[in-house]
Every structure is written in structure tokens, then in C-alpha cells.
Amino acid sequence: MLNFYNIRKKVRISEETPGVDAFVCVCEHEKDTSVVDTDDVLFNGADPRAFRRWCWRILLKSCATGDIPFEIGSQESLLPIYTRARYRLALPEGADELKACNGFPLEANADLCNGVSFSKGCYIGQELTARSHFVGVIRRRIAPILFESPVDPKIMLRDSPIYRIEKESNKVVGQRPVGWVRAIEALPLPPTLSQTQHGLALLRLAECASAVACGDRLWVDTSGSSHVPVTAPSNCDVIVKPFVPSWWPQESKSNLPTIDPYQ
């Protein structure tokens, strides 16, 4: 990156001072602010995405000896808590969930997460992004999904299509998918039927809302085929339910059921 940009000033780059640990503190209750206020804190700030105070970013001295008002666990134990909170809030991250050169900032909820400004700056795709915002028609967004039964993430291909299945005939409605799976939660093994499995999907909001209103099911095709199937398989093993986060403004919910981040 430094070689790509021509920096016309002498700079010296050195490794960050050792002895600093980074933490993410996820609030598990609506009134849990989890503010850290000790002399060992180098930085403490709320995650600017979604609603304020759902998550805090903290830089702490490694030799901290003061009282820390949150439990310090391993990355392996805390990452699932953070990931599930992201999914319920519709906050995509990384190359798998945010596909480069495929999609628009508003489809990734950047307008709702303080990720794009419509009053300043200039960037590639600004005109189309601004027009979509001011027209007020955003047909697709990344939203939470729940799987009816536990699914092995290994069988879920990236961008597996989601089809609307007619309740009575089990036939595929329409000639295109109503969504694509972007992420799926990994459950502890072996999973049980009582466990709730979350995920993220890029959904055609109006079509998914229509399916929910009619009682139709949303089936994920994990075959990897590029052809639109005529009917769903008899077992229809991967069924998802679409939701929108409760913190989204009403005009963005498209009459889909809401999901609360704290339940």
C-alpha cells in the first residue's frame, strides 16, 4: 500500500509499541454499557455501527492490574458471541460477507451504519450510491436469517442461492433467487435440533416479505448448480427464515419480521 501511493515526505515506520492488547466487549443487555474507566486503558470507544453502545473497542495495557469490568476470555471463546451479535444486527465484515466489486454500499447497510456520507467526499460509484439513497428505493440488503435446523457450514457454498418455494406445490416461484447466503454461524459439535443457527444473506426484501406473507418457504440450494430448479427436493433440508434488525428505520424493514439483538 505504501509503495502504491507516492508519499512525498520522509517518514519512519516502526512496529507498534509492545504491551498493548485489543479487546471487543459485546453488550449482552440493552442497559449494559460496559464502559471501561481505568488508568490502564489506552483507548475506549463505542462501535459506530448499528446503534450506539452495542459493542466497545478497547486498547488495554498488557500489564493491566486494575479492575476490568468485563470478562477476559480467549479469542476462541468470545468470537462466537461477537459473531452472533453481528449477524443479528446485520453487520457484515470481511471478504466473504462483503464481496469486492459485487454489490453496492447501501446493500451492505453502509448508509445505516455511518459508513457513507451523502454530504461530503468523492469516491468511485458516488453518483449511483447517492441516487439510490435520495430516490429511497433499495431493493436488496444484507439481513439476518435463521436456519430451521442446524446446517454444517462446510456444505454451504459461498453465495448459495435462496429460492422461494410455493407452500402447496413445492415448486420454485419465479426465475431467479430471492437471496444469497453470505455467512453461516458455526455451532458447537455435535449440533442439536434445539440450537438456533444464525446467518447473513443478501435478500431481495420485497420478494422475501411477499413469501413470508403467503406462507411460502425459502430454500437454500447447496448443489452448486447455476440453473434455476423447477421444484425443490422432497427433503428440502436447508430452509431459512428472513428477518430485519429491530434497530433499522421503519422504511427499511419492508414488512419483514424483526429480530431483537438481545434475545
Buried (B, 14 or more C-beta within 10 A) or exposed (E): EEEEEEEEEEEEEEEEEEEEBEBBBBBEEEEBBBBBEBEBBBEBEBBEBBBEBBBBBBBBBEEBEEEBEBEEEEEEEBEEEBBBBBBBBBBBBEEEBBBEEEBBBBBBBBBBBEEBEEEEEEEEEBEEBBEBBEEEEBEBBBBBBBBBEBBEEEEBEEBBBBBBBBEEEBEBBEEEBBBBBBBBBBBEEEBEEEEEBBBBBBBBBBBBBBBBEEEBBBBBBBEEEEEEBEEBEEEBBBBBBBBBBBBBEEEBBBEBEEBEBEE
